[in-house]
Amino acid sequence: MTTLDARRRRLHFRAWHRGTKEADIMIGSFTDRHLARWSEAEIAWMEAFLEEDDVEIMAWAIGTDTAPERWHGPLLDALKRLDFMVAPE
């Protein structure tokens, strides 16, 4: 297993174990949809992004708050689309 593979596995785990079911579904589903295609730079961005509070990440994604400038870019834009969400059965 490469270092990048290990980082992907760790990132996947972190995305699905946020502390609330809502955050798990939002962030985990987003990561599942995109992780395999992310570059090392995008993985590094997401690793840092997940250091933020879930409440803030979710507010930025649904547009009830504005993310700090450092997070603006294609990954946050993709998160805001919410087109990766699948309702649990």
Secondary structure, DSSP 8 states (H G I E B T S, - for coil): --HHHHHHHHHHHHHH-SSSHHHHHHHHHHHHHHGGG--HHHHHHHHHHTTS-HHHHHHHHHTSS---GGG-SHHHHHHHH-TT-----
